[in-house]
Amino acid sequence: MKEDTLNILIHFYRRNLSGFIIFRLFKFFLIYCYSLLKRFYSLHCGNIFSGRYQFSATSISSSLLEEKFYLNFGENIIIPTPIFFGFNARDAEKKTPYQNISSMPTFFAKIKKGVIVGGVDFIFKDGVAIHHDYFDPGLHYSQAENYGIISKARGGIDVNLFLTKNFRKINSGIFLVGQCSNNYAHWLTEFLPKLAIIDACPELESIPLIVDSNLHSNIFSSIMLLNNGKRQIIELDRGESALINDLYFISPTGYERYIPEKLTNIPPEPFSNNYSIFALTKCRNLVLNRCQIESLVSNNSLYIARGNKGNNLRGVQNIDDLERILDQNNFLKLDPTQSSFVDQVKLVSQARLIVSPVGASLANIIFAPPGSTIVILATHYERASYFYYSNLAVFLGHKVIYILGQQIKSNYHPMHRSYFIEKELFNNIITNLNRVVPS
């Protein structure tokens, strides 16, 4: 109930208040006061794991790892510039250049007597806060800072941990908690692939899964599907700590930095996302297998809608016009808010052409047949980043087209404003995709 109320307040703030500096100042003041109270309360609670830790990346924390097994060392991947149409398409092309990067390696490791905290990405042990190699403590933020659970010190060299609950003792567990686990896109790219890796490791078959509490029902359904009743599921509340005697963790399978809203209301510089091809492929194959989906693929065209259109931030202002064009071109429609996890997977897995506005449900392209065409509706603004979904699509073997729209003037944060897609341009692209998409 507390989480639901908080989410409602956050949504109201973003929709109605975030564009005004006075309310942004008030928000920062509230967060500061809340964090200060949390720190004093944590001193009173006396959790022995509260205190200061030094940040250390996994790659340089080998002395703290009892075991480390590589399943894949990553591979080189070329990511071409996506095809852009619409408002300021040329500018978007310049900001999304050709890339040649190495995909994330995949390994699992074991730590003796590690401490983990609900809603926090780090593992705490012997005065060290272990983070994965793609997190930059000096530049990147953690959502736990907003909740007064942590605060960075010395320019990101150290981190203070403030715990207000007694810690739990757990004999063994697999680390699957994190700051964005309740976001569907982050879950599909950063957490669910780890379950597929775990399934492929017989030595982890009886080890409990430790996950965040209050996960969305579709996210929890995906856990149940891949876990297949093999392991106990232990839930941690946000800010709740646990000492795990034998703690197993999987290397990151994807990463998107947390982006807090700042006083300036200016979006951050674009960030190029990386993923594990090995883990994403394992995830797709295992999910399709558990959903009992045959490898034979139809040539369906699918439109993934954003549910609850009236309340969405970053919505397409004239989406009804675009939906009529899609309906005339025999697109099936998927409303993620009205569909179970398995039903979403089944529809996406049978589509060779997918159209969707930017949103968490677009991450379902993980389950689309490799070589599919993904048409993404998005807005253009200064510092807009198109790397998250374009990189993900290429990692999955898909072709990417962006149709960009101009933002509607409003007091919202630039990242949350609605936008307008030119109807005739959209119609021409949808009806002439064979000419638009390179073979």
C-alpha positions in Angstrom: 0.0 0.0 0.0 2.8 2.4 0.9 4.5 1.7 -2.5 1.3 2.3 -4.4 0.7 5.6 -2.6 4.3 6.7 -3.3 4.0 5.8 -7.0 0.8 7.8 -7.2 2.5 10.8 -5.7 5.5 10.5 -8.0 3.2 10.3 -11.0 1.3 13.4 -9.9 4.5 15.3 -9.3 5.9 14.4 -12.8 2.7 15.2 -14.6 1.7 18.4 -12.8 4.6 19.9 -10.8 8.0 18.9 -12.1 8.1 21.7 -14.7 8.2 24.4 -12.0 11.5 25.1 -10.3 9.7 26.0 -7.0 8.3 22.5 -6.8 11.6 20.9 -7.8 13.2 22.9 -5.0 10.5 21.7 -2.6 11.1 18.1 -3.7 14.8 18.4 -3.1 14.2 19.9 0.3 11.8 17.0 1.2 14.3 14.4 0.0 17.1 16.1 2.0 15.0 16.2 5.2 13.8 12.6 4.7 17.4 11.4 4.2 18.6 13.3 7.3 15.9 11.8 9.4 16.7 8.3 8.0 20.4 8.8 9.0 19.6 9.7 12.6 17.1 6.9 12.8 19.6 4.4 11.5 22.0 5.4 14.3 19.2 4.7 16.8 18.4 1.3 15.2 22.0 0.0 15.6 22.1 -2.3 12.6 25.8 -3.4 12.6 26.0 -3.2 8.8 25.2 0.6 8.8 28.4 2.6 8.1 30.8 3.7 5.4 32.0 1.5 2.6 34.5 2.0 -0.2 33.2 1.4 -3.7 34.9 -1.3 -5.7 34.1 -2.8 -9.1 33.6 -6.5 -9.5 36.7 -6.8 -11.7 39.0 -5.4 -8.9 37.3 -7.2 -6.0 38.6 -10.7 -6.8 40.0 -11.2 -3.3 36.4 -11.0 -2.0 35.1 -13.6 -4.4 35.4 -17.2 -3.4 34.4 -18.6 -6.8 34.0 -17.1 -10.2 33.0 -19.1 -13.3 32.8 -17.5 -16.8 30.0 -18.8 -19.1 30.7 -16.4 -21.9 33.4 -13.8 -22.5 31.3 -11.5 -24.7 31.7 -10.8 -28.3 32.3 -7.9 -30.6 29.2 -6.3 -32.1 28.7 -3.6 -34.7 25.7 -1.3 -34.1 24.8 0.8 -37.2 23.0 4.1 -36.9 19.2 3.4 -36.8 17.0 4.7 -39.6 15.3 7.9 -38.5 12.2 9.6 -40.0 10.2 12.6 -38.8 11.0 15.6 -36.7 14.7 16.5 -36.6 15.6 13.1 -37.9 19.0 14.3 -39.2 20.0 15.6 -35.7 19.0 12.2 -34.2 21.2 10.4 -36.7 24.2 12.5 -35.7 23.6 11.8 -32.0 23.3 8.0 -32.5 26.5 7.1 -34.4 27.8 3.8 -35.7 29.3 1.8 -32.8 31.7 -1.1 -32.4 31.5 -2.4 -28.9 32.1 -5.6 -26.9 29.0 -7.2 -25.4 28.9 -7.9 -21.7 30.7 -11.1 -20.5 28.6 -13.5 -18.4 29.8 -15.2 -15.2 28.5 -16.2 -11.8 30.4 -15.8 -8.6 30.1 -16.6 -4.9 30.8 -14.4 -1.9 31.0 -15.6 1.7 29.0 -13.6 4.2 27.9 -10.9 1.8 25.3 -8.3 2.8 22.6 -7.2 0.4 19.8 -4.6 0.8 16.4 -4.5 -0.9 16.3 -2.0 -3.8 20.1 -1.6 -3.8 22.4 -2.9 -6.6 25.5 -3.3 -4.4 26.9 -6.1 -2.2 28.5 -5.0 1.1 31.4 -7.0 2.6 34.4 -6.1 4.8 34.1 -2.4 4.3 33.7 -2.6 0.5 30.6 -1.9 -1.6 30.9 -4.1 -4.6 29.3 -2.9 -7.8 29.4 -4.2 -11.4 31.9 -2.7 -13.8 29.4 -0.6 -15.8 28.3 1.5 -12.8 30.5 4.6 -12.4 30.2 5.8 -8.8 31.6 9.2 -9.6 29.0 9.9 -12.4 26.0 7.6 -11.9 23.3 7.9 -9.4 21.5 5.2 -7.3 17.8 5.4 -6.7 18.5 4.3 -3.1 19.9 7.9 -2.5 16.3 9.2 -2.9 15.1 6.9 -0.1 17.9 7.8 2.3 19.3 4.2 2.2 22.7 5.4 0.9 24.6 8.5 0.3 27.8 8.9 -1.7 30.9 10.5 -0.1 34.3 11.7 -1.3 33.0 12.3 -4.9 31.8 8.7 -5.3 34.8 7.0 -3.7 32.8 5.9 -0.7 29.2 5.2 0.1 27.4 5.5 3.5 24.8 2.8 4.2 21.9 3.7 6.5 19.8 0.7 7.7 16.7 1.1 9.8 15.6 -2.5 10.2 17.2 -5.5 11.8 19.1 -7.7 9.3 18.0 -11.2 8.3 20.3 -14.2 8.3 20.0 -16.4 5.2 22.1 -19.5 4.7 22.4 -19.2 0.9 20.8 -17.2 -1.8 21.1 -15.8 -5.4 21.2 -12.0 -5.6 18.3 -10.7 -7.7 17.5 -7.5 -6.0 18.1 -4.0 -7.5 17.0 -0.5 -7.9 14.9 -1.0 -11.0 13.6 -4.5 -10.6 10.0 -3.3 -10.6 10.3 -1.7 -14.0 9.3 -4.1 -16.7 11.9 -3.1 -19.3 14.7 -3.3 -16.7 13.4 -6.6 -15.4 13.5 -8.1 -18.9 17.0 -6.9 -19.7 18.7 -6.9 -16.3 17.1 -9.6 -14.1 15.1 -12.2 -16.1 18.2 -13.2 -18.2 20.0 -14.0 -15.0 17.2 -16.5 -14.2 18.0 -18.1 -17.5 21.7 -18.3 -16.6 20.8 -19.8 -13.2 18.7 -22.4 -14.9 21.7 -23.5 -17.0 23.9 -24.0 -13.8 23.1 -27.3 -12.1 25.1 -26.2 -9.0 22.6 -23.4 -8.4 19.5 -25.6 -8.7 18.6 -25.7 -5.0 19.8 -22.2 -4.0 16.9 -19.8 -3.1 16.2 -16.7 -5.2 16.3 -13.4 -3.3 14.1 -10.8 -5.0 12.6 -7.4 -4.1 9.1 -7.4 -2.6 6.1 -5.8 -4.3 7.0 -6.8 -7.8 4.4 -6.4 -10.5 2.3 -9.5 -11.1 3.6 -10.0 -14.6 7.2 -9.8 -13.3 6.4 -12.3 -10.6 4.8 -14.6 -13.2 8.0 -14.5 -15.2 9.9 -15.6 -12.1 7.6 -18.5 -11.5 7.8 -19.5 -15.2 11.6 -19.8 -15.2 12.0 -20.9 -11.7 9.7 -23.8 -12.4 9.2 -24.6 -8.7 12.8 -25.5 -8.2 13.9 -22.9 -5.7 12.5 -21.1 -2.7 11.8 -17.4 -3.3 12.8 -15.0 -0.6 11.5 -11.4 -0.8 13.3 -8.3 0.7 11.5 -5.0 1.4 13.2 -1.8 0.2 15.9 -1.0 2.6 15.8 -4.4 4.4 19.2 -6.0 4.8 20.2 -9.6 4.8 23.5 -11.4 5.7 23.9 -14.3 3.3 26.4 -17.0 4.3 26.8 -18.2 0.7 25.8 -15.4 -1.7 25.7 -16.1 -5.5 25.5 -13.4 -8.0 25.3 -13.2 -11.8 27.2 -10.6 -13.8 25.1 -7.8 -15.4 23.1 -8.7 -18.5 22.2 -5.2 -19.3 22.6 -1.7 -17.7 20.8 1.6 -17.9 21.9 4.3 -15.5 19.4 5.8 -13.1 18.5 9.3 -14.2 17.3 11.6 -11.3 15.5 14.8 -12.1 17.6 17.8 -11.3 16.9 21.4 -10.5 18.0 22.6 -14.0 15.4 20.3 -15.7 18.0 19.5 -18.3 18.3 15.9 -19.5 21.7 14.2 -19.1 24.0 13.5 -22.0 23.1 10.4 -24.1 24.4 7.1 -22.7 25.1 4.0 -24.9 23.7 0.9 -23.3 25.4 -2.5 -23.3 23.9 -6.0 -23.0 24.9 -9.6 -22.9 24.0 -11.3 -26.2 24.6 -14.7 -24.5 22.2 -14.0 -21.6 19.5 -12.4 -23.8 19.6 -15.4 -26.1 19.4 -17.8 -23.3 16.5 -15.9 -21.8 14.5 -15.8 -25.1 15.0 -19.5 -25.8 14.1 -20.6 -22.2 11.0 -18.4 -22.0 9.7 -19.6 -25.4 10.4 -23.2 -24.3 8.5 -22.8 -21.0 5.6 -21.1 -22.8 5.6 -24.1 -25.2 5.9 -21.9 -28.2 6.9 -23.7 -31.4 9.8 -22.4 -33.4 7.6 -22.0 -36.5 6.9 -18.3 -36.8 4.0 -16.6 -38.5 4.4 -13.2 -40.3 2.1 -11.3 -38.0 2.3 -7.5 -37.7 2.0 -6.4 -34.1 1.3 -3.1 -32.4 2.3 -2.8 -28.8 0.1 -0.1 -27.2 0.9 1.9 -24.1 -1.9 1.2 -21.7 -4.0 3.8 -20.0 -3.3 6.4 -22.7 -4.8 9.3 -20.8 -2.4 9.0 -17.9 0.8 8.2 -19.7 3.8 10.5 -19.7 5.7 10.7 -23.0 2.4 9.8 -24.8 1.7 10.2 -28.5 -0.8 13.0 -28.7 -2.5 11.7 -31.9 -2.2 8.0 -31.1 -5.8 7.3 -32.1 -5.1 8.4 -35.7 -2.1 6.2 -35.9 -3.9 3.2 -34.4 -6.5 3.5 -37.2 -3.8 3.3 -39.8 -2.4 0.2 -38.1 -5.8 -1.3 -38.0 -6.3 -0.7 -41.7 -2.9 -2.5 -42.3 -4.1 -5.6 -40.3 -1.9 -5.1 -37.3 -2.7 -7.1 -34.2 -2.9 -5.1 -31.0 -1.2 -5.9 -27.7 -2.3 -4.0 -24.6 0.3 -5.0 -22.0 -1.9 -3.7 -19.1 -4.6 -6.3 -20.1 -2.3 -9.2 -20.9 -0.4 -11.8 -18.8 3.3 -12.2 -19.2 2.8 -15.5 -21.2 0.2 -13.9 -23.5 2.6 -11.0 -24.3 5.4 -13.5 -25.1 3.2 -15.5 -27.4 2.0 -12.5 -29.4 5.5 -11.0 -29.7 7.1 -14.3 -30.6 4.9 -14.6 -33.7 5.5 -11.2 -35.1 8.0 -10.2 -37.8 7.0 -6.5 -37.7 6.4 -4.6 -34.4 5.3 -1.0 -34.0 5.4 0.6 -30.6 5.9 3.9 -28.8 8.9 4.1 -26.5 7.9 2.5 -23.2 8.7 -0.4 -20.9 6.7 -3.0 -22.9 8.8 -2.4 -25.9 11.4 -4.6 -24.2 9.2 -7.5 -25.2 11.2 -7.5 -28.5 13.5 -9.9 -26.6 11.0 -12.6 -27.5 10.5 -11.6 -31.2 12.1 -13.7 -33.9 15.7 -12.6 -34.8 15.6 -10.4 -37.9 12.3 -8.8 -37.1 11.7 -5.1 -38.0 11.0 -2.8 -35.0 9.4 0.5 -35.7 9.8 2.8 -32.6 7.7 6.0 -32.0 9.7 8.5 -30.0 10.1 12.2 -29.4 12.9 14.5 -30.2 14.4 17.0 -27.8 17.9 18.3 -26.9 20.0 15.4 -25.5 17.4 12.8 -26.3 19.0 9.4 -26.3 18.0 6.6 -28.6 20.6 4.0 -27.6 18.5 2.0 -25.1 16.1 0.3 -27.5 18.2 0.7 -30.7 21.2 -1.1 -29.1 18.9 -3.7 -27.6 17.2 -4.4 -30.9 20.6 -4.8 -32.7 21.9 -7.1 -29.9 18.8 -9.3 -30.6 19.4 -9.3 -34.3 16.5 -6.9 -35.3 16.3 -4.0 -37.7 15.4 -0.6 -36.2 13.4 2.3 -37.6 12.5 5.4 -35.5 9.7 7.7 -36.3 10.2 10.9 -34.4 7.6 13.5 -33.3 7.7 17.0 -32.1 7.1 17.6 -28.4 3.9 19.4 -27.2 4.8 22.5 -25.2 4.1 21.9 -21.5 5.5 22.4 -18.1 6.6 18.8 -17.9 10.2 17.7 -17.7 11.6 17.3 -21.3 11.8 13.6 -20.8 8.1 13.3 -19.9 6.4 15.5 -22.5 3.9 14.2 -25.0 4.6 14.4 -28.7 2.9 14.5 -32.1 3.7 12.0 -35.0 2.9 13.3 -38.5 0.0 11.2 -39.7 0.8 11.1 -43.4 4.5 10.3 -42.8 3.5 7.5 -40.5 1.0 6.1 -43.1 3.6 6.2 -45.9 6.2 4.3 -43.8 3.8 1.6 -42.6 2.4 1.0 -46.1 5.9 1.0 -47.8 8.1 -0.8 -45.2 9.5 -3.1 -47.9 11.2 -0.1 -49.5 12.2 1.5 -46.2 13.9 -1.4 -44.5 17.2 -2.6 -46.0 17.4 -6.4 -46.6 
